[in-house]
Amino acid sequence: MAHVPCVVNPEPLSQMPHTDAPWRDQVGVVVIGRDEGDRLVRAIEAARIDAATVVYVDSNSTDGSRERAAALGAVVVHLTEGPYTPSRGRQDGFQELTRLHPTLPYVQFIDGDCTLRPGWIGTAHAYLEAHPDVAAVFGRRREERCRESVYSRLMDIDWDHTAGDAPNFGGDCLARCQAVADAGGWSASTINAEDIDLSFRIRERGGRIVRLADEMTSHDVRMSRFGQYWRRAVRAGYGYAEVGLRYRHGPGRMLLKRMVSSVLYGFVLPLVALVSLFLWWPLAALIGLLYLRILAKLVVRARTRGASWGTSLAYAGLNLVCKPASFQGVMHYVRDRISGKSRPSDHLIVYRNRVAPSSAPTSPSSSSSASGRGEAAHQS
């Protein structure tokens, strides 16, 4: 039988300071998270400024996140069984939001380790109001703690893209509720590239996706170890294979190119180079030059996005070193399909350490769970 998520604090409160902007009652926010600690508090506080209703979907946290969210006025959906994929959280949150407000025109999705930038919702809302053919917009995500962690600096480079029409949005975006619903919503079992998956389906129905130049969110990844960066690459490789093969006859080809790159540079060429060292060393040298060429291209990419020489070299080196990790993710996907595994492994979904628990506020509304409200449509 499918698990039915519980809803805590089923009605939103109105205790937080907020703007009187006309879009406040037209935009709802869905926040997802798992043991996000103080990051979740900042995420909900920022969302409550520009949106009357905030739905927080909690993937069975143990740090008091649900109590904090309820005390801040959010509607809390508690998932007690896996898989705890970001896509499942967003879909359950979207369903709860549209259940509470069936005619709501817009939804802002945001991860619990992100904070909305002041003015973003107003800017994004105005753009969608002026462009009825645009289904979703997203802006610049900025990484926090760049001075503390090289991994934060590398991810900040990845978030930097050119404004204009885009093939897909990320996990943070402002979208038309109708466009999300018409496309079938988020794919609950997809562990990575789930945003690309939904974007493809929205574009298949004629909706445009636009990246604005404006600041959208700040992201506090708190990544401090190479193992976490490696696991993130494994997760990415899994998504390249899963979503790329799902749309292999259409837009999925861009993900299949990344998958092929992971297989080629993460397994095939290293194996050929190793064998050629014993058979014909010039071939190994030629393969080494090929890797140097890729390294140079990655350095140039980072430099054009404003990174220092040191950060650019780290960006190129770690991305190249993690090619085998992406290949590992592809092989995880192949193994799961061969074995008929119906749900992804949790260790692939969560690639970071949880934030250390701290004391959490309690409220009467957050201490009990409402009864199940029926099976979610996307669960089996």
C-alpha positions in Angstrom: 0.0 0.0 0.0 1.3 3.5 -0.8 2.5 5.6 2.0 0.2 8.6 2.8 2.1 11.6 4.0 0.8 13.3 7.1 0.0 17.0 7.2 0.9 19.0 10.3 -0.5 22.4 11.0 -3.0 22.2 8.0 -3.9 25.9 8.0 -1.3 28.7 7.4 -0.8 31.3 10.1 -0.3 35.1 9.6 2.1 36.0 12.3 5.2 36.9 10.2 5.8 40.4 8.9 5.0 40.6 5.2 4.6 42.9 2.3 1.3 44.3 1.1 2.2 43.6 -2.5 -0.6 42.5 -4.9 1.2 39.3 -5.8 1.3 38.0 -2.2 -2.0 36.2 -2.5 -1.2 35.0 -6.0 2.0 33.1 -5.2 2.4 30.1 -2.9 5.8 28.7 -1.9 6.8 25.0 -1.6 9.9 24.4 0.5 11.5 21.0 0.8 14.1 19.8 3.3 15.6 17.2 5.5 17.5 18.2 8.7 18.3 21.6 7.3 18.6 23.3 10.8 18.9 27.1 10.8 18.9 27.2 7.0 15.2 26.1 7.0 14.3 28.9 9.4 15.8 31.5 7.0 14.1 29.9 4.0 10.7 30.0 5.5 11.1 33.5 7.0 12.1 34.9 3.6 9.3 33.1 1.8 6.6 34.4 4.2 7.5 38.0 3.4 6.2 37.7 -0.2 3.8 34.8 -0.1 0.7 34.2 2.1 1.0 30.4 2.0 4.2 28.4 2.5 4.1 24.6 2.4 7.1 22.8 3.9 7.6 19.2 3.0 9.8 17.4 5.5 11.6 14.1 4.6 11.5 12.7 8.1 13.9 15.1 9.8 15.2 14.4 13.3 16.3 17.9 14.1 13.0 19.5 14.9 12.5 21.0 11.5 8.7 20.3 11.4 8.2 22.1 14.7 10.2 25.1 13.6 8.3 25.3 10.3 4.9 25.1 12.0 5.9 27.8 14.5 6.9 30.0 11.6 3.4 29.6 10.0 4.1 27.1 7.3 1.9 24.2 6.4 3.9 21.1 7.1 3.7 17.8 5.1 5.6 15.0 6.9 7.0 12.2 4.8 7.7 9.2 7.0 8.7 6.6 4.3 11.2 6.8 1.4 12.2 7.4 -1.2 13.0 11.0 0.0 13.7 12.4 -3.4 13.5 16.2 -3.9 11.0 15.6 -6.7 8.7 13.7 -4.4 8.9 16.4 -1.8 8.0 19.1 -4.4 5.2 17.1 -5.8 3.6 16.4 -2.4 4.0 20.1 -1.5 2.5 21.2 -4.8 -0.5 18.9 -4.3 -1.1 20.3 -0.8 -0.7 23.9 -1.9 -3.3 23.4 -4.7 -5.6 21.5 -2.4 -5.6 24.5 -0.1 -5.8 27.0 -2.9 -7.2 25.4 -6.1 -7.2 28.6 -8.2 -3.7 29.8 -7.1 -1.9 31.0 -10.3 1.7 30.7 -9.3 4.0 28.5 -7.2 7.6 29.2 -6.1 9.7 26.0 -5.5 12.7 26.4 -3.3 15.0 24.0 -1.4 15.3 24.2 2.3 19.0 25.2 2.2 18.2 28.2 0.1 16.9 31.7 0.9 14.8 33.8 -1.5 16.5 37.1 -2.4 14.5 40.3 -1.6 12.4 41.4 -4.6 12.7 38.1 -6.5 9.1 37.0 -6.3 7.8 40.5 -7.4 10.2 40.5 -10.4 9.4 37.0 -11.5 5.6 37.5 -11.0 5.7 40.7 -13.1 7.6 38.9 -15.9 5.1 36.0 -16.0 2.1 38.4 -15.9 3.6 40.3 -18.9 4.5 37.1 -20.9 1.6 34.6 -20.9 3.5 32.2 -23.1 6.2 31.7 -20.4 5.5 28.8 -18.1 8.3 29.3 -15.6 11.2 31.6 -14.8 14.3 31.3 -12.7 17.2 33.5 -11.8 20.7 33.6 -10.4 21.4 31.3 -7.5 24.4 32.4 -5.4 26.4 30.1 -3.3 27.1 31.1 0.3 30.3 30.5 2.3 32.5 30.8 -0.8 35.4 32.0 1.3 35.1 29.0 3.6 34.9 26.2 1.1 36.3 25.5 -2.4 33.3 23.4 -3.1 31.0 26.4 -2.6 33.1 28.4 -5.0 32.9 25.6 -7.6 29.1 25.3 -7.3 28.7 29.0 -7.6 30.4 28.7 -11.0 27.9 26.1 -12.1 24.9 28.3 -11.1 26.1 31.1 -13.5 24.3 31.0 -16.9 23.3 33.4 -19.5 19.8 35.1 -19.2 17.2 34.3 -21.8 15.3 31.3 -23.0 16.5 28.1 -21.4 16.0 24.4 -22.0 15.2 23.8 -18.3 15.0 25.4 -14.9 16.5 24.2 -11.6 15.0 23.1 -8.4 14.3 26.8 -7.5 11.8 28.5 -9.9 8.6 30.4 -10.1 6.1 28.5 -12.3 2.5 28.7 -13.4 0.5 26.1 -11.3 -1.5 25.2 -14.4 1.6 24.5 -16.4 3.0 22.2 -13.7 -0.3 20.4 -13.4 -0.8 20.0 -17.1 2.7 18.5 -17.4 1.9 15.9 -14.8 3.9 17.4 -12.0 7.3 16.2 -10.6 8.3 12.6 -11.1 8.5 11.4 -7.5 11.1 8.5 -8.1 13.6 10.5 -10.1 16.6 11.2 -7.9 18.5 13.7 -10.1 17.7 15.9 -13.2 14.1 15.8 -12.0 14.0 19.6 -12.8 15.1 18.8 -16.3 12.5 16.1 -16.5 9.6 18.4 -15.6 11.1 21.2 -17.9 11.0 18.8 -20.9 7.4 18.0 -20.3 6.4 21.6 -19.9 8.2 22.6 -23.1 6.6 19.7 -25.0 3.3 21.4 -24.2 4.4 24.7 -25.7 5.5 26.5 -22.5 8.6 28.6 -22.5 11.2 28.6 -19.7 13.2 31.8 -19.2 16.2 32.6 -17.0 16.2 36.1 -15.7 19.4 38.0 -14.9 18.0 38.9 -11.4 19.2 37.4 -8.2 16.8 34.6 -7.1 18.2 32.6 -4.1 21.3 32.2 -2.0 22.3 28.5 -1.4 24.1 27.2 1.7 25.4 23.8 0.6 27.8 23.4 3.5 30.0 20.9 1.6 33.4 20.5 3.1 34.8 17.1 2.0 35.8 15.6 -1.4 33.6 12.6 -0.7 30.5 14.7 -0.7 31.5 16.3 -4.0 32.2 12.8 -5.4 28.8 11.5 -4.3 27.1 14.5 -5.8 28.7 13.5 -9.1 27.5 9.9 -8.7 24.0 11.2 -8.2 24.3 13.4 -11.3 25.5 10.4 -13.5 22.4 8.5 -12.3 20.2 11.3 -13.4 21.9 11.7 -16.8 21.1 8.1 -17.6 17.6 8.0 -16.1 16.2 11.2 -17.6 18.4 11.1 -20.8 17.1 7.6 -21.8 13.6 8.6 -20.9 13.6 11.3 -23.5 16.3 9.8 -25.8 14.3 10.6 -28.9 14.0 14.3 -28.1 15.4 16.8 -25.6 17.1 14.0 -23.5 19.9 13.9 -26.0 21.7 16.7 -24.1 21.8 14.5 -21.0 22.8 11.5 -23.1 25.8 13.5 -24.2 26.8 14.1 -20.6 26.3 10.4 -19.9 28.5 9.4 -22.9 31.1 11.9 -21.7 31.1 10.3 -18.2 31.5 6.8 -19.7 34.2 7.9 -22.1 36.4 10.0 -19.8 35.5 8.2 -16.6 36.1 4.6 -17.8 36.9 3.9 -21.4 39.8 6.3 -22.0 41.5 5.6 -18.6 41.3 1.8 -19.3 42.7 2.3 -22.9 45.5 4.4 -21.5 46.4 1.9 -18.9 46.5 -1.0 -21.4 48.5 1.1 -23.9 51.2 1.8 -21.4 52.2 -1.8 -21.8 51.5 -2.2 -25.5 52.1 1.2 -27.2 52.9 4.1 -24.9 52.4 6.9 -27.6 48.6 6.2 -27.4 48.6 6.8 -23.7 50.4 10.1 -24.2 47.8 11.1 -26.8 45.0 10.3 -24.4 46.9 12.4 -21.8 46.9 15.4 -24.2 43.2 14.9 -24.7 42.6 15.2 -21.0 44.8 18.4 -20.9 42.6 19.8 -23.7 39.4 19.2 -21.6 41.1 20.6 -18.5 41.9 23.8 -20.5 38.3 24.2 -21.7 37.0 23.9 -18.1 39.5 26.5 -16.9 38.4 28.9 -19.6 34.8 28.3 -18.8 35.4 29.2 -15.1 37.5 32.2 -16.0 34.8 33.6 -18.3 32.4 33.4 -15.4 34.6 35.5 -13.2 36.5 32.9 -11.2 40.1 33.4 -10.1 42.9 31.3 -11.6 43.1 29.1 -8.5 39.4 28.5 -8.4 39.3 27.9 -12.1 42.0 25.2 -11.9 40.2 23.6 -8.9 37.0 23.7 -10.9 38.6 22.0 -13.9 40.6 19.5 -11.9 37.7 18.3 -9.7 35.2 18.1 -12.5 37.6 16.0 -14.5 38.5 13.8 -11.5 34.8 13.2 -10.8 34.1 11.8 -14.3 34.6 8.3 -12.9 32.0 9.2 -10.2 29.5 10.1 -12.9 30.3 6.9 -14.6 29.6 5.1 -11.3 26.2 6.8 -11.2 25.4 5.6 -14.7 26.3 2.0 -13.7 24.1 2.3 -10.6 21.2 3.1 -12.9 22.0 0.2 -15.2 22.2 -2.1 -12.2 18.9 -0.9 -10.8 17.2 -1.4 -14.2 18.6 -4.9 -14.6 17.6 -5.9 -11.1 14.2 -4.4 -11.5 14.7 -2.1 -8.5 11.7 0.1 -8.1 13.1 2.9 -5.9 16.5 4.6 -5.7 19.0 4.1 -2.9 18.8 6.8 -0.2 22.6 7.2 -0.1 22.4 8.4 -3.7 19.8 11.0 -2.8 21.5 12.5 0.2 25.1 13.4 -0.6 25.8 15.8 2.3 26.0 15.5 6.1 22.9 16.5 8.0 23.1 19.7 10.0 23.7 19.1 13.7 20.4 19.1 15.6 19.6 22.0 18.0 16.7 22.9 20.2 13.5 23.6 18.3 10.4 25.6 19.3 7.2 23.7 19.8 3.6 24.7 19.2 0.3 23.0 19.8 -0.4 22.8 16.1 3.0 21.1 15.5 2.7 18.4 18.1 0.1 16.2 16.4 -0.4 14.9 12.9 -3.6 15.1 10.9 -5.0 11.9 9.5 -4.0 10.8 6.0 -5.7 12.8 3.2 -5.8 10.0 0.6 -3.1 8.6 -1.7 -0.9 10.9 -3.6 -1.5 10.5 -7.3 2.1 9.9 -8.1 2.7 7.1 -5.6 2.4 3.4 -6.4 
